[in-house]
Amino acid sequence: MQGFDSSYEVCNCRRVSLKQIQTCINSGSLTLGEIQDNTGAGTECRFCIIKETDFGKVKKKLYCKDILEYYKRSNNG
């Protein structure tokens, strides 16, 4: 994704990087649940899943849902 280094830590609790989520999506994980099952991202505090549920003190710049939607748009258009 443009503007983000592949090492950007999307999920701090489980230390899951953007690259790990990208690899997961490229391997066929096409739902948030599948991304969670395969990477562990969003399975603890859950703040990294979507912006609306990010109640952390420091807000994320990128969420699992945003990454998934970006790749779905990229593959459909």
N, CA and C of each residue as an Amber inpcrd file, in Angstrom:
protein
   231
   0.8490000  -1.1630000   0.0000000   0.0000000   0.0000000   0.0000000
   0.8980000   1.2300000   0.0000000   0.4990000   2.1660000  -0.7860000
   1.3070000   3.3650000  -0.9530000   1.4140000   4.1590000   0.3440000
   2.6060000   4.6440000   0.6130000   2.8320000   5.4720000   1.7820000
   3.1610000   4.7080000   3.0520000   3.0990000   3.3960000   3.0130000
   3.4010000   2.5910000   4.1890000   4.5160000   1.6090000   3.8750000
   5.4840000   1.5400000   4.7590000   6.5480000   0.5570000   4.6340000
   5.9720000  -0.8230000   4.9400000   6.4700000  -1.8340000   4.2700000
   5.9390000  -3.1880000   4.4810000   6.1500000  -3.6710000   5.9090000
   7.0690000  -3.0470000   6.6370000   7.3160000  -3.4480000   8.0210000
   6.4020000  -2.7240000   9.0170000   5.5150000  -1.8240000   8.5160000
   4.5910000  -1.1110000   9.4060000   3.8070000  -2.1210000  10.2370000
   3.8170000  -1.9450000  11.5500000   3.1540000  -2.8790000  12.4550000
   1.6750000  -2.5210000  12.5740000   0.8400000  -3.2820000  11.8940000
  -0.6040000  -3.0580000  11.9040000  -1.1800000  -3.4810000  13.2480000
  -0.7540000  -4.6230000  13.7470000  -1.2350000  -5.1430000  15.0330000
  -0.0750000  -5.1590000  16.0230000  -0.1390000  -4.2480000  17.0020000
   0.9240000  -4.1700000  17.9950000   0.8790000  -5.3290000  18.9850000
  -0.3030000  -5.7830000  19.3380000  -0.4350000  -6.8640000  20.3210000
   0.2450000  -8.1450000  19.8360000   0.0120000  -8.4890000  18.5850000
   0.5590000  -9.7310000  18.0190000   1.7490000  -9.4880000  17.0990000
   2.1660000  -8.2100000  16.9730000   3.3280000  -7.8200000  16.1790000
   3.2030000  -8.2880000  14.7250000   2.0610000  -7.9750000  14.1220000
   1.7780000  -8.3720000  12.7400000   2.0180000  -7.1720000  11.8280000
   2.8600000  -7.3850000  10.8230000   3.2240000  -6.3040000   9.9060000
   2.2840000  -6.2410000   8.7030000   2.3550000  -5.1180000   8.0090000
   1.6070000  -4.9540000   6.7660000   1.9710000  -6.0600000   5.7890000
   3.2470000  -6.3820000   5.6840000   3.6900000  -7.4340000   4.7610000
   3.0520000  -8.7790000   5.0970000   2.9580000  -9.1100000   6.3720000
   2.3410000 -10.3750000   6.7680000   0.8720000 -10.4170000   6.3490000
   0.1750000  -9.3120000   6.4950000  -1.2350000  -9.2600000   6.0970000
  -1.3550000  -9.3150000   4.5790000  -0.4770000  -8.6130000   3.8690000
  -0.4790000  -8.6600000   2.4050000  -0.2470000 -10.0850000   1.9140000
   0.7050000 -10.7680000   2.5120000   1.0050000 -12.1510000   2.1350000
  -0.1990000 -13.0450000   2.3940000  -0.8530000 -12.8360000   3.5070000
  -2.0440000 -13.6010000   3.8640000  -3.1480000 -13.3950000   2.8270000
  -3.3850000 -12.1550000   2.4280000  -4.4130000 -11.8530000   1.4290000
  -4.0400000 -12.4660000   0.0850000  -2.7790000 -12.3290000  -0.3010000
  -2.3190000 -12.8970000  -1.5740000  -2.4060000 -14.4180000  -1.5900000
  -2.4270000 -15.0300000  -0.3970000  -2.5560000 -16.4880000  -0.2960000
  -4.0090000 -16.9420000  -0.2660000  -4.9410000 -15.9800000  -0.3400000
  -6.3470000 -16.3480000  -0.4440000  -7.2440000 -15.9740000   0.7150000
  -6.7190000 -15.3150000   1.7360000  -7.5630000 -14.8850000   2.8560000
  -8.3180000 -13.6340000   2.4330000  -9.6300000 -13.7570000   2.2640000
 -10.4230000 -12.6610000   1.7150000 -11.4630000 -12.0920000   2.6720000
 -11.3740000 -12.4690000   3.9540000 -12.2580000 -11.8910000   4.9690000
 -11.4130000 -11.4780000   6.1720000 -11.9650000 -10.5920000   6.9960000
 -11.2540000 -10.1960000   8.2110000 -11.0310000 -11.4000000   9.1200000
 -12.0140000 -12.2720000   9.2020000 -11.8890000 -13.4750000  10.0250000
 -10.7450000 -14.3630000   9.5800000 -10.5890000 -14.5210000   8.2780000
  -9.4890000 -15.3380000   7.7560000  -8.1390000 -14.6890000   8.0390000
  -8.0800000 -13.3700000   7.9250000  -6.8340000 -12.6630000   8.2480000
  -6.5060000 -12.8520000   9.7280000  -7.5170000 -12.7460000  10.5820000
  -7.3060000 -12.9490000  12.0160000  -6.8460000 -14.3750000  12.3010000
  -7.5030000 -15.3490000  11.6900000  -7.1440000 -16.7510000  11.9110000
  -5.7210000 -17.0530000  11.4650000  -5.3040000 -16.4660000  10.3570000
  -4.0080000 -16.8040000   9.7720000  -2.8420000 -15.9610000  10.2660000
  -3.1070000 -14.7720000  10.8100000  -2.0110000 -13.9230000  11.2860000
  -2.0840000 -13.6320000  12.7780000  -3.2590000 -13.7510000  13.3580000
  -3.4530000 -13.3800000  14.7540000  -3.7790000 -11.9040000  14.9320000
  -3.6750000 -11.1220000  13.8550000  -3.9520000  -9.6840000  13.9330000
  -5.3890000  -9.4420000  14.3860000  -5.5530000  -8.5420000  15.3230000
  -6.8840000  -8.1750000  15.7800000  -7.5500000  -9.1740000  16.6960000
  -6.7840000 -10.0830000  17.2580000  -7.3950000 -11.0990000  18.1160000
  -7.2380000 -10.8070000  19.6050000  -6.5010000  -9.7640000  19.9470000
  -6.3540000  -9.4180000  21.3650000  -7.1650000  -8.1640000  21.6870000
  -6.5990000  -6.9860000  21.5600000  -7.3460000  -5.7700000  21.9240000
  -8.3570000  -5.3740000  20.8460000  -8.1520000  -5.8240000  19.6240000
  -9.0490000  -5.6300000  18.4810000  -9.0620000  -4.1960000  17.9360000
  -8.1910000  -3.3290000  18.4200000  -8.1670000  -1.9360000  17.9670000
  -7.6950000  -1.7950000  16.5260000  -6.9770000  -2.7720000  16.0000000
  -6.4020000  -2.6650000  14.6530000  -7.3380000  -3.1590000  13.5480000
  -8.5310000  -3.6050000  13.8980000  -9.4270000  -4.1640000  12.8840000
 -10.0760000  -3.0620000  12.0520000 -10.7880000  -2.1520000  12.7110000
 -11.4330000  -1.0390000  11.9990000 -11.2950000   0.2320000  12.8300000
 -11.2890000   1.3640000  12.1590000 -11.1030000   2.6570000  12.8220000
 -12.1640000   2.9130000  13.8900000 -13.3960000   2.5220000  13.6060000
 -14.5130000   2.8070000  14.5090000 -14.3820000   2.1200000  15.8640000
 -13.6000000   1.0710000  15.9600000 -13.4390000   0.3750000  17.2410000
 -12.0510000   0.5670000  17.8350000 -11.3010000   1.5470000  17.3280000
  -9.9650000   1.8340000  17.8500000 -10.0940000   2.7900000  19.0300000
 -10.0840000   2.2320000  20.2300000 -10.1910000   3.0280000  21.4430000
  -8.8410000   3.1950000  22.1340000  -7.7600000   2.8680000  21.4250000
  -6.4190000   3.0090000  21.9790000  -6.0120000   4.4680000  22.1140000
  -5.0380000   4.7320000  22.9630000  -4.5590000   6.1000000  23.1670000
  -3.9230000   6.6490000  21.8980000  -3.1340000   5.8250000  21.2290000
  -2.4900000   6.2240000  19.9780000  -3.2260000   5.5230000  18.8430000
  -3.8620000   6.3010000  17.9920000  -4.6600000   5.7340000  16.8980000
  -3.7600000   5.1580000  15.8110000  -4.2260000   4.0770000  15.2080000
  -3.5010000   3.4480000  14.1020000  -3.6180000   4.3290000  12.8640000
  -2.6950000   4.1730000  11.9580000  -2.7490000   4.8760000  10.6780000
  -3.3110000   3.9740000   9.5890000  -3.3940000   2.6900000   9.8950000
  -3.8400000   1.6990000   8.9260000  -4.4980000   0.5540000   9.6820000
  -5.6330000   0.0930000   9.1670000  -6.3950000  -0.9620000   9.8320000
  -6.5400000  -2.1740000   8.9170000  -6.7580000  -3.3340000   9.5150000
  -6.9090000  -4.5710000   8.7400000  -7.9910000  -4.4270000   7.6720000
  -9.1170000  -3.8400000   8.0310000 -10.2150000  -3.6740000   7.0770000
  -9.7890000  -2.8100000   5.8950000  -9.0310000  -1.7380000   6.1600000
  -8.5510000  -0.8650000   5.0850000  -7.6600000  -1.6310000   4.1100000
  -6.7870000  -2.4560000   4.6480000  -5.8690000  -3.2330000   3.8090000
  -6.6550000  -4.1970000   2.9420000  -7.5890000  -4.9160000   3.5510000
  -8.4020000  -5.8780000   2.8120000  -9.2100000  -5.1910000   1.7200000
  -9.8490000  -4.0780000   2.0360000 -10.6490000  -3.3550000   1.0360000
  -9.7750000  -2.8240000  -0.0970000  -8.5840000  -2.3670000   0.2230000
  -7.6520000  -1.8860000  -0.8030000  -7.3420000  -3.0060000  -1.8000000
  -7.0500000  -4.1920000  -1.2860000  -6.7130000  -5.3060000  -2.1750000
  -7.9180000  -5.8140000  -2.9530000  -9.0870000  -5.7670000  -2.3580000
 -10.2950000  -6.1640000  -3.0940000 -10.5600000  -5.1940000  -4.2420000
 -10.4150000  -3.8810000  -3.9850000 -10.5900000  -2.8790000  -5.0500000
  -9.5350000  -3.0460000  -6.1380000  -8.3090000  -3.2930000  -5.7450000
  -7.2090000  -3.4440000  -6.7040000  -7.4310000  -4.6350000  -7.6240000
  -7.9980000  -5.6990000  -7.0950000  -8.2090000  -6.9100000  -7.8950000
  -9.4820000  -6.8590000  -8.7230000 -10.4000000  -5.9580000  -8.3800000
 -11.6550000  -5.8520000  -9.1330000 -11.6490000  -4.7100000 -10.1380000
 -10.6370000  -3.9080000 -10.1390000 -10.6660000  -2.7640000 -11.0240000
  -9.3740000  -2.5470000 -11.6670000
